[in-house]
Amino acid sequence: MREHIAAGLIRTPRKGRVGGRLRRITAKDVAAARTLLADGSLTSKAVAAGFGISKATLYRHLGGRSAPDIA
């Protein structure tokens, strides 16, 4: 059984597969969220809701900052 699992774990990267959960938000979405937050017209809660994620998930993808950089 262990050999079968080990063989499968070795094969999957060669097939282009990665383990774990799928991401709810893409890099393109993160860039859009940064723009929306920098705009100042929407709250982080509204931006997160627009992408169908929580505020915590939004901030995790923005780099863990509690507030976005606004230039």
PyMOL Python script that loads the backbone (N, CA, C, O; Angstrom):
from pymol import cmd

cmd.read_pdbstr("""\
ATOM      1  N   MET A   1       0.821  -1.189   0.000  1.00  0.00           N
ATOM      2  CA  MET A   1       0.000   0.000   0.000  1.00  0.00           C
ATOM      3  C   MET A   1       0.870   1.261   0.000  1.00  0.00           C
ATOM      4  O   MET A   1       0.622   2.185  -0.774  1.00  0.00           O
ATOM      5  N   ARG A   2       1.882   1.298   0.860  1.00  0.00           N
ATOM      6  CA  ARG A   2       2.764   2.461   0.927  1.00  0.00           C
ATOM      7  C   ARG A   2       3.489   2.693  -0.394  1.00  0.00           C
ATOM      8  O   ARG A   2       3.666   3.830  -0.832  1.00  0.00           O
ATOM      9  N   GLU A   3       3.907   1.589  -1.020  1.00  0.00           N
ATOM     10  CA  GLU A   3       4.619   1.709  -2.286  1.00  0.00           C
ATOM     11  C   GLU A   3       3.710   2.317  -3.355  1.00  0.00           C
ATOM     12  O   GLU A   3       4.155   3.118  -4.176  1.00  0.00           O
ATOM     13  N   HIS A   4       2.449   1.935  -3.337  1.00  0.00           N
ATOM     14  CA  HIS A   4       1.478   2.444  -4.310  1.00  0.00           C
ATOM     15  C   HIS A   4       1.265   3.952  -4.122  1.00  0.00           C
ATOM     16  O   HIS A   4       1.218   4.700  -5.098  1.00  0.00           O
ATOM     17  N   ILE A   5       1.139   4.389  -2.876  1.00  0.00           N
ATOM     18  CA  ILE A   5       0.955   5.809  -2.582  1.00  0.00           C
ATOM     19  C   ILE A   5       2.206   6.588  -2.968  1.00  0.00           C
ATOM     20  O   ILE A   5       2.109   7.649  -3.584  1.00  0.00           O
ATOM     21  N   ALA A   6       3.370   6.076  -2.615  1.00  0.00           N
ATOM     22  CA  ALA A   6       4.628   6.752  -2.941  1.00  0.00           C
ATOM     23  C   ALA A   6       4.792   6.872  -4.453  1.00  0.00           C
ATOM     24  O   ALA A   6       5.226   7.914  -4.944  1.00  0.00           O
ATOM     25  N   ALA A   7       4.456   5.832  -5.190  1.00  0.00           N
ATOM     26  CA  ALA A   7       4.568   5.867  -6.649  1.00  0.00           C
ATOM     27  C   ALA A   7       3.613   6.910  -7.224  1.00  0.00           C
ATOM     28  O   ALA A   7       3.971   7.630  -8.156  1.00  0.00           O
ATOM     29  N   GLY A   8       2.422   6.993  -6.683  1.00  0.00           N
ATOM     30  CA  GLY A   8       1.455   7.982  -7.149  1.00  0.00           C
ATOM     31  C   GLY A   8       1.906   9.402  -6.871  1.00  0.00           C
ATOM     32  O   GLY A   8       1.701  10.290  -7.699  1.00  0.00           O
ATOM     33  N   LEU A   9       2.518   9.628  -5.720  1.00  0.00           N
ATOM     34  CA  LEU A   9       3.013  10.962  -5.375  1.00  0.00           C
ATOM     35  C   LEU A   9       4.168  11.395  -6.268  1.00  0.00           C
ATOM     36  O   LEU A   9       4.363  12.587  -6.509  1.00  0.00           O
ATOM     37  N   ILE A  10       4.924  10.433  -6.752  1.00  0.00           N
ATOM     38  CA  ILE A  10       6.019  10.732  -7.669  1.00  0.00           C
ATOM     39  C   ILE A  10       5.484  11.024  -9.066  1.00  0.00           C
ATOM     40  O   ILE A  10       6.008  11.895  -9.761  1.00  0.00           O
ATOM     41  N   ARG A  11       4.442  10.301  -9.484  1.00  0.00           N
ATOM     42  CA  ARG A  11       3.878  10.457 -10.829  1.00  0.00           C
ATOM     43  C   ARG A  11       3.097  11.744 -11.028  1.00  0.00           C
ATOM     44  O   ARG A  11       3.143  12.316 -12.116  1.00  0.00           O
ATOM     45  N   THR A  12       2.387  12.215 -10.026  1.00  0.00           N
ATOM     46  CA  THR A  12       1.476  13.346 -10.213  1.00  0.00           C
ATOM     47  C   THR A  12       2.147  14.634 -10.680  1.00  0.00           C
ATOM     48  O   THR A  12       1.581  15.302 -11.546  1.00  0.00           O
ATOM     49  N   PRO A  13       3.322  15.035 -10.166  1.00  0.00           N
ATOM     50  CA  PRO A  13       3.921  16.270 -10.688  1.00  0.00           C
ATOM     51  C   PRO A  13       4.291  16.153 -12.168  1.00  0.00           C
ATOM     52  O   PRO A  13       4.239  17.139 -12.902  1.00  0.00           O
ATOM     53  N   ARG A  14       4.660  14.956 -12.601  1.00  0.00           N
ATOM     54  CA  ARG A  14       5.000  14.767 -14.009  1.00  0.00           C
ATOM     55  C   ARG A  14       3.778  14.917 -14.900  1.00  0.00           C
ATOM     56  O   ARG A  14       3.901  15.244 -16.080  1.00  0.00           O
ATOM     57  N   LYS A  15       2.594  14.678 -14.335  1.00  0.00           N
ATOM     58  CA  LYS A  15       1.354  14.846 -15.090  1.00  0.00           C
ATOM     59  C   LYS A  15       0.865  16.295 -15.023  1.00  0.00           C
ATOM     60  O   LYS A  15      -0.144  16.641 -15.637  1.00  0.00           O
ATOM     61  N   GLY A  16       1.579  17.133 -14.279  1.00  0.00           N
ATOM     62  CA  GLY A  16       1.189  18.531 -14.164  1.00  0.00           C
ATOM     63  C   GLY A  16       0.147  18.776 -13.100  1.00  0.00           C
ATOM     64  O   GLY A  16      -0.520  19.810 -13.121  1.00  0.00           O
ATOM     65  N   ARG A  17      -0.008  17.876 -12.192  1.00  0.00           N
ATOM     66  CA  ARG A  17      -1.006  18.024 -11.135  1.00  0.00           C
ATOM     67  C   ARG A  17      -0.341  18.413  -9.832  1.00  0.00           C
ATOM     68  O   ARG A  17       0.786  18.011  -9.546  1.00  0.00           O
ATOM     69  N   VAL A  18      -1.054  19.199  -9.050  1.00  0.00           N
ATOM     70  CA  VAL A  18      -0.548  19.646  -7.753  1.00  0.00           C
ATOM     71  C   VAL A  18      -1.621  19.336  -6.716  1.00  0.00           C
ATOM     72  O   VAL A  18      -2.813  19.468  -6.996  1.00  0.00           O
ATOM     73  N   GLY A  19      -1.206  18.928  -5.532  1.00  0.00           N
ATOM     74  CA  GLY A  19      -2.174  18.616  -4.490  1.00  0.00           C
ATOM     75  C   GLY A  19      -2.696  19.862  -3.806  1.00  0.00           C
ATOM     76  O   GLY A  19      -2.225  20.972  -4.056  1.00  0.00           O
ATOM     77  N   GLY A  20      -3.667  19.666  -2.947  1.00  0.00           N
ATOM     78  CA  GLY A  20      -4.210  20.766  -2.170  1.00  0.00           C
ATOM     79  C   GLY A  20      -5.476  21.352  -2.760  1.00  0.00           C
ATOM     80  O   GLY A  20      -5.940  20.943  -3.824  1.00  0.00           O
ATOM     81  N   ARG A  21      -6.021  22.318  -2.045  1.00  0.00           N
ATOM     82  CA  ARG A  21      -7.258  22.968  -2.482  1.00  0.00           C
ATOM     83  C   ARG A  21      -7.005  23.905  -3.653  1.00  0.00           C
ATOM     84  O   ARG A  21      -5.905  24.433  -3.818  1.00  0.00           O
ATOM     85  N   LEU A  22      -8.022  24.098  -4.447  1.00  0.00           N
ATOM     86  CA  LEU A  22      -7.951  25.056  -5.537  1.00  0.00           C
ATOM     87  C   LEU A  22      -8.062  26.464  -4.965  1.00  0.00           C
ATOM     88  O   LEU A  22      -8.741  26.679  -3.961  1.00  0.00           O
ATOM     89  N   ARG A  23      -7.402  27.408  -5.595  1.00  0.00           N
ATOM     90  CA  ARG A  23      -7.468  28.796  -5.148  1.00  0.00           C
ATOM     91  C   ARG A  23      -8.807  29.398  -5.540  1.00  0.00           C
ATOM     92  O   ARG A  23      -9.323  29.141  -6.628  1.00  0.00           O
ATOM     93  N   ARG A  24      -9.365  30.203  -4.642  1.00  0.00           N
ATOM     94  CA  ARG A  24     -10.649  30.860  -4.903  1.00  0.00           C
ATOM     95  C   ARG A  24     -10.475  32.135  -5.706  1.00  0.00           C
ATOM     96  O   ARG A  24     -11.432  32.631  -6.300  1.00  0.00           O
ATOM     97  N   ILE A  25      -9.260  32.670  -5.729  1.00  0.00           N
ATOM     98  CA  ILE A  25      -9.013  33.951  -6.376  1.00  0.00           C
ATOM     99  C   ILE A  25      -7.704  33.848  -7.162  1.00  0.00           C
ATOM    100  O   ILE A  25      -6.704  33.347  -6.647  1.00  0.00           O
ATOM    101  N   THR A  26      -7.715  34.318  -8.394  1.00  0.00           N
ATOM    102  CA  THR A  26      -6.533  34.233  -9.253  1.00  0.00           C
ATOM    103  C   THR A  26      -5.639  35.451  -9.052  1.00  0.00           C
ATOM    104  O   THR A  26      -6.026  36.414  -8.389  1.00  0.00           O
ATOM    105  N   ALA A  27      -4.452  35.402  -9.626  1.00  0.00           N
ATOM    106  CA  ALA A  27      -3.526  36.534  -9.546  1.00  0.00           C
ATOM    107  C   ALA A  27      -4.127  37.768 -10.233  1.00  0.00           C
ATOM    108  O   ALA A  27      -3.913  38.898  -9.793  1.00  0.00           O
ATOM    109  N   LYS A  28      -4.867  37.541 -11.297  1.00  0.00           N
ATOM    110  CA  LYS A  28      -5.530  38.644 -12.003  1.00  0.00           C
ATOM    111  C   LYS A  28      -6.589  39.286 -11.095  1.00  0.00           C
ATOM    112  O   LYS A  28      -6.741  40.508 -11.073  1.00  0.00           O
ATOM    113  N   ASP A  29      -7.319  38.443 -10.347  1.00  0.00           N
ATOM    114  CA  ASP A  29      -8.324  38.955  -9.417  1.00  0.00           C
ATOM    115  C   ASP A  29      -7.676  39.748  -8.280  1.00  0.00           C
ATOM    116  O   ASP A  29      -8.217  40.763  -7.839  1.00  0.00           O
ATOM    117  N   VAL A  30      -6.524  39.285  -7.810  1.00  0.00           N
ATOM    118  CA  VAL A  30      -5.812  39.983  -6.731  1.00  0.00           C
ATOM    119  C   VAL A  30      -5.390  41.374  -7.208  1.00  0.00           C
ATOM    120  O   VAL A  30      -5.501  42.350  -6.467  1.00  0.00           O
ATOM    121  N   ALA A  31      -4.905  41.458  -8.451  1.00  0.00           N
ATOM    122  CA  ALA A  31      -4.514  42.753  -9.006  1.00  0.00           C
ATOM    123  C   ALA A  31      -5.724  43.676  -9.109  1.00  0.00           C
ATOM    124  O   ALA A  31      -5.628  44.865  -8.807  1.00  0.00           O
ATOM    125  N   ALA A  32      -6.854  43.135  -9.532  1.00  0.00           N
ATOM    126  CA  ALA A  32      -8.081  43.932  -9.630  1.00  0.00           C
ATOM    127  C   ALA A  32      -8.530  44.394  -8.249  1.00  0.00           C
ATOM    128  O   ALA A  32      -8.976  45.529  -8.085  1.00  0.00           O
ATOM    129  N   ALA A  33      -8.412  43.517  -7.256  1.00  0.00           N
ATOM    130  CA  ALA A  33      -8.801  43.870  -5.891  1.00  0.00           C
ATOM    131  C   ALA A  33      -7.907  44.987  -5.351  1.00  0.00           C
ATOM    132  O   ALA A  33      -8.387  45.905  -4.685  1.00  0.00           O
ATOM    133  N   ARG A  34      -6.611  44.906  -5.640  1.00  0.00           N
ATOM    134  CA  ARG A  34      -5.689  45.974  -5.217  1.00  0.00           C
ATOM    135  C   ARG A  34      -6.122  47.319  -5.808  1.00  0.00           C
ATOM    136  O   ARG A  34      -6.125  48.340  -5.121  1.00  0.00           O
ATOM    137  N   THR A  35      -6.484  47.299  -7.086  1.00  0.00           N
ATOM    138  CA  THR A  35      -6.918  48.530  -7.757  1.00  0.00           C
ATOM    139  C   THR A  35      -8.183  49.081  -7.121  1.00  0.00           C
ATOM    140  O   THR A  35      -8.295  50.283  -6.880  1.00  0.00           O
ATOM    141  N   LEU A  36      -9.133  48.195  -6.850  1.00  0.00           N
ATOM    142  CA  LEU A  36     -10.387  48.630  -6.237  1.00  0.00           C
ATOM    143  C   LEU A  36     -10.164  49.221  -4.848  1.00  0.00           C
ATOM    144  O   LEU A  36     -10.793  50.212  -4.477  1.00  0.00           O
ATOM    145  N   LEU A  37      -9.264  48.604  -4.086  1.00  0.00           N
ATOM    146  CA  LEU A  37      -8.992  49.104  -2.734  1.00  0.00           C
ATOM    147  C   LEU A  37      -8.219  50.415  -2.776  1.00  0.00           C
ATOM    148  O   LEU A  37      -8.458  51.305  -1.960  1.00  0.00           O
ATOM    149  N   ALA A  38      -7.293  50.540  -3.723  1.00  0.00           N
ATOM    150  CA  ALA A  38      -6.511  51.769  -3.834  1.00  0.00           C
ATOM    151  C   ALA A  38      -7.386  52.932  -4.268  1.00  0.00           C
ATOM    152  O   ALA A  38      -7.112  54.088  -3.947  1.00  0.00           O
ATOM    153  N   ASP A  39      -8.441  52.611  -5.002  1.00  0.00           N
ATOM    154  CA  ASP A  39      -9.415  53.606  -5.444  1.00  0.00           C
ATOM    155  C   ASP A  39     -10.057  54.320  -4.256  1.00  0.00           C
ATOM    156  O   ASP A  39     -10.318  55.522  -4.300  1.00  0.00           O
ATOM    157  N   GLY A  40     -10.303  53.556  -3.198  1.00  0.00           N
ATOM    158  CA  GLY A  40     -10.908  54.114  -2.000  1.00  0.00           C
ATOM    159  C   GLY A  40     -12.422  54.188  -2.044  1.00  0.00           C
ATOM    160  O   GLY A  40     -13.050  54.623  -1.078  1.00  0.00           O
ATOM    161  N   SER A  41     -13.016  53.770  -3.153  1.00  0.00           N
ATOM    162  CA  SER A  41     -14.474  53.870  -3.281  1.00  0.00           C
ATOM    163  C   SER A  41     -15.196  52.681  -2.652  1.00  0.00           C
ATOM    164  O   SER A  41     -16.378  52.775  -2.322  1.00  0.00           O
ATOM    165  N   LEU A  42     -14.486  51.560  -2.484  1.00  0.00           N
ATOM    166  CA  LEU A  42     -15.105  50.369  -1.896  1.00  0.00           C
ATOM    167  C   LEU A  42     -14.360  49.949  -0.644  1.00  0.00           C
ATOM    168  O   LEU A  42     -13.154  50.161  -0.515  1.00  0.00           O
ATOM    169  N   THR A  43     -15.097  49.351   0.273  1.00  0.00           N
ATOM    170  CA  THR A  43     -14.472  48.812   1.480  1.00  0.00           C
ATOM    171  C   THR A  43     -13.899  47.438   1.168  1.00  0.00           C
ATOM    172  O   THR A  43     -14.254  46.825   0.161  1.00  0.00           O
ATOM    173  N   SER A  44     -13.018  46.960   2.029  1.00  0.00           N
ATOM    174  CA  SER A  44     -12.437  45.634   1.825  1.00  0.00           C
ATOM    175  C   SER A  44     -13.526  44.566   1.889  1.00  0.00           C
ATOM    176  O   SER A  44     -13.446  43.553   1.193  1.00  0.00           O
ATOM    177  N   LYS A  45     -14.532  44.787   2.713  1.00  0.00           N
ATOM    178  CA  LYS A  45     -15.636  43.834   2.820  1.00  0.00           C
ATOM    179  C   LYS A  45     -16.402  43.754   1.496  1.00  0.00           C
ATOM    180  O   LYS A  45     -16.773  42.667   1.053  1.00  0.00           O
ATOM    181  N   ALA A  46     -16.637  44.916   0.866  1.00  0.00           N
ATOM    182  CA  ALA A  46     -17.359  44.952  -0.408  1.00  0.00           C
ATOM    183  C   ALA A  46     -16.535  44.309  -1.520  1.00  0.00           C
ATOM    184  O   ALA A  46     -17.079  43.588  -2.356  1.00  0.00           O
ATOM    185  N   VAL A  47     -15.233  44.564  -1.536  1.00  0.00           N
ATOM    186  CA  VAL A  47     -14.361  43.978  -2.556  1.00  0.00           C
ATOM    187  C   VAL A  47     -14.336  42.461  -2.398  1.00  0.00           C
ATOM    188  O   VAL A  47     -14.463  41.728  -3.380  1.00  0.00           O
ATOM    189  N   ALA A  48     -14.172  41.990  -1.158  1.00  0.00           N
ATOM    190  CA  ALA A  48     -14.148  40.549  -0.904  1.00  0.00           C
ATOM    191  C   ALA A  48     -15.461  39.904  -1.320  1.00  0.00           C
ATOM    192  O   ALA A  48     -15.456  38.840  -1.938  1.00  0.00           O
ATOM    193  N   ALA A  49     -16.576  40.528  -0.993  1.00  0.00           N
ATOM    194  CA  ALA A  49     -17.886  39.991  -1.358  1.00  0.00           C
ATOM    195  C   ALA A  49     -18.036  39.927  -2.877  1.00  0.00           C
ATOM    196  O   ALA A  49     -18.639  38.990  -3.401  1.00  0.00           O
ATOM    197  N   GLY A  50     -17.498  40.907  -3.580  1.00  0.00           N
ATOM    198  CA  GLY A  50     -17.563  40.920  -5.028  1.00  0.00           C
ATOM    199  C   GLY A  50     -16.842  39.740  -5.669  1.00  0.00           C
ATOM    200  O   GLY A  50     -17.227  39.274  -6.742  1.00  0.00           O
ATOM    201  N   PHE A  51     -15.804  39.268  -5.012  1.00  0.00           N
ATOM    202  CA  PHE A  51     -15.050  38.120  -5.518  1.00  0.00           C
ATOM    203  C   PHE A  51     -15.522  36.803  -4.894  1.00  0.00           C
ATOM    204  O   PHE A  51     -15.020  35.733  -5.238  1.00  0.00           O
ATOM    205  N   GLY A  52     -16.481  36.888  -3.983  1.00  0.00           N
ATOM    206  CA  GLY A  52     -17.017  35.671  -3.359  1.00  0.00           C
ATOM    207  C   GLY A  52     -16.088  35.043  -2.342  1.00  0.00           C
ATOM    208  O   GLY A  52     -16.081  33.826  -2.160  1.00  0.00           O
ATOM    209  N   ILE A  53     -15.289  35.893  -1.669  1.00  0.00           N
ATOM    210  CA  ILE A  53     -14.359  35.405  -0.651  1.00  0.00           C
ATOM    211  C   ILE A  53     -14.537  36.220   0.620  1.00  0.00           C
ATOM    212  O   ILE A  53     -15.234  37.234   0.626  1.00  0.00           O
ATOM    213  N   SER A  54     -13.904  35.770   1.693  1.00  0.00           N
ATOM    214  CA  SER A  54     -13.973  36.516   2.950  1.00  0.00           C
ATOM    215  C   SER A  54     -12.889  37.594   2.970  1.00  0.00           C
ATOM    216  O   SER A  54     -11.964  37.575   2.157  1.00  0.00           O
ATOM    217  N   LYS A  55     -13.017  38.536   3.912  1.00  0.00           N
ATOM    218  CA  LYS A  55     -11.994  39.573   4.072  1.00  0.00           C
ATOM    219  C   LYS A  55     -10.655  38.946   4.418  1.00  0.00           C
ATOM    220  O   LYS A  55      -9.614  39.398   3.942  1.00  0.00           O
ATOM    221  N   ALA A  56     -10.674  37.917   5.237  1.00  0.00           N
ATOM    222  CA  ALA A  56      -9.432  37.251   5.639  1.00  0.00           C
ATOM    223  C   ALA A  56      -8.725  36.645   4.428  1.00  0.00           C
ATOM    224  O   ALA A  56      -7.505  36.744   4.302  1.00  0.00           O
ATOM    225  N   THR A  57      -9.491  36.025   3.547  1.00  0.00           N
ATOM    226  CA  THR A  57      -8.907  35.444   2.336  1.00  0.00           C
ATOM    227  C   THR A  57      -8.350  36.546   1.441  1.00  0.00           C
ATOM    228  O   THR A  57      -7.270  36.396   0.868  1.00  0.00           O
ATOM    229  N   LEU A  58      -9.076  37.644   1.318  1.00  0.00           N
ATOM    230  CA  LEU A  58      -8.607  38.766   0.517  1.00  0.00           C
ATOM    231  C   LEU A  58      -7.269  39.275   1.047  1.00  0.00           C
ATOM    232  O   LEU A  58      -6.322  39.432   0.276  1.00  0.00           O
ATOM    233  N   TYR A  59      -7.179  39.535   2.344  1.00  0.00           N
ATOM    234  CA  TYR A  59      -5.941  40.049   2.923  1.00  0.00           C
ATOM    235  C   TYR A  59      -4.806  39.028   2.842  1.00  0.00           C
ATOM    236  O   TYR A  59      -3.647  39.413   2.688  1.00  0.00           O
ATOM    237  N   ARG A  60      -5.115  37.739   2.942  1.00  0.00           N
ATOM    238  CA  ARG A  60      -4.083  36.712   2.818  1.00  0.00           C
ATOM    239  C   ARG A  60      -3.458  36.773   1.419  1.00  0.00           C
ATOM    240  O   ARG A  60      -2.245  36.625   1.272  1.00  0.00           O
ATOM    241  N   HIS A  61      -4.283  36.988   0.402  1.00  0.00           N
ATOM    242  CA  HIS A  61      -3.771  37.059  -0.967  1.00  0.00           C
ATOM    243  C   HIS A  61      -3.129  38.409  -1.282  1.00  0.00           C
ATOM    244  O   HIS A  61      -2.335  38.512  -2.217  1.00  0.00           O
ATOM    245  N   LEU A  62      -3.460  39.424  -0.524  1.00  0.00           N
ATOM    246  CA  LEU A  62      -2.840  40.733  -0.725  1.00  0.00           C
ATOM    247  C   LEU A  62      -1.497  40.819  -0.042  1.00  0.00           C
ATOM    248  O   LEU A  62      -0.807  41.832  -0.164  1.00  0.00           O
ATOM    249  N   GLY A  63      -1.115  39.798   0.664  1.00  0.00           N
ATOM    250  CA  GLY A  63       0.205  39.795   1.304  1.00  0.00           C
ATOM    251  C   GLY A  63       0.142  39.895   2.805  1.00  0.00           C
ATOM    252  O   GLY A  63       1.161  40.159   3.444  1.00  0.00           O
ATOM    253  N   GLY A  64      -1.026  39.694   3.393  1.00  0.00           N
ATOM    254  CA  GLY A  64      -1.138  39.662   4.847  1.00  0.00           C
ATOM    255  C   GLY A  64      -1.178  41.020   5.520  1.00  0.00           C
ATOM    256  O   GLY A  64      -1.156  41.107   6.747  1.00  0.00           O
ATOM    257  N   ARG A  65      -1.235  42.079   4.730  1.00  0.00           N
ATOM    258  CA  ARG A  65      -1.311  43.399   5.336  1.00  0.00           C
ATOM    259  C   ARG A  65      -2.713  43.624   5.866  1.00  0.00           C
ATOM    260  O   ARG A  65      -3.688  43.151   5.283  1.00  0.00           O
ATOM    261  N   SER A  66      -2.816  44.349   6.976  1.00  0.00           N
ATOM    262  CA  SER A  66      -4.145  44.639   7.528  1.00  0.00           C
ATOM    263  C   SER A  66      -4.837  45.722   6.748  1.00  0.00           C
ATOM    264  O   SER A  66      -6.062  45.828   6.806  1.00  0.00           O
ATOM    265  N   ALA A  67      -4.095  46.537   6.015  1.00  0.00           N
ATOM    266  CA  ALA A  67      -4.683  47.570   5.162  1.00  0.00           C
ATOM    267  C   ALA A  67      -3.836  47.691   3.913  1.00  0.00           C
ATOM    268  O   ALA A  67      -2.614  47.570   3.991  1.00  0.00           O
ATOM    269  N   PRO A  68      -4.441  47.922   2.778  1.00  0.00           N
ATOM    270  CA  PRO A  68      -3.674  48.019   1.542  1.00  0.00           C
ATOM    271  C   PRO A  68      -2.876  49.318   1.472  1.00  0.00           C
ATOM    272  O   PRO A  68      -3.236  50.318   2.095  1.00  0.00           O
ATOM    273  N   ASP A  69      -1.777  49.285   0.697  1.00  0.00           N
ATOM    274  CA  ASP A  69      -1.015  50.508   0.462  1.00  0.00           C
ATOM    275  C   ASP A  69      -1.801  51.411  -0.466  1.00  0.00           C
ATOM    276  O   ASP A  69      -2.209  50.996  -1.551  1.00  0.00           O
ATOM    277  N   ILE A  70      -2.007  52.614  -0.049  1.00  0.00           N
ATOM    278  CA  ILE A  70      -2.704  53.579  -0.887  1.00  0.00           C
ATOM    279  C   ILE A  70      -1.733  54.706  -1.191  1.00  0.00           C
ATOM    280  O   ILE A  70      -1.270  55.403  -0.289  1.00  0.00           O
ATOM    281  N   ALA A  71      -1.430  54.876  -2.468  1.00  0.00           N
ATOM    282  CA  ALA A  71      -0.428  55.874  -2.874  1.00  0.00           C
ATOM    283  C   ALA A  71      -1.012  57.257  -2.941  1.00  0.00           C
ATOM    284  O   ALA A  71      -0.305  58.210  -3.266  1.00  0.00           O
TER     285      ALA A  71
END
""", "prot")
cmd.dss("prot")
cmd.show_as("cartoon", "prot")
cmd.util.cbc("prot")
cmd.orient("prot")
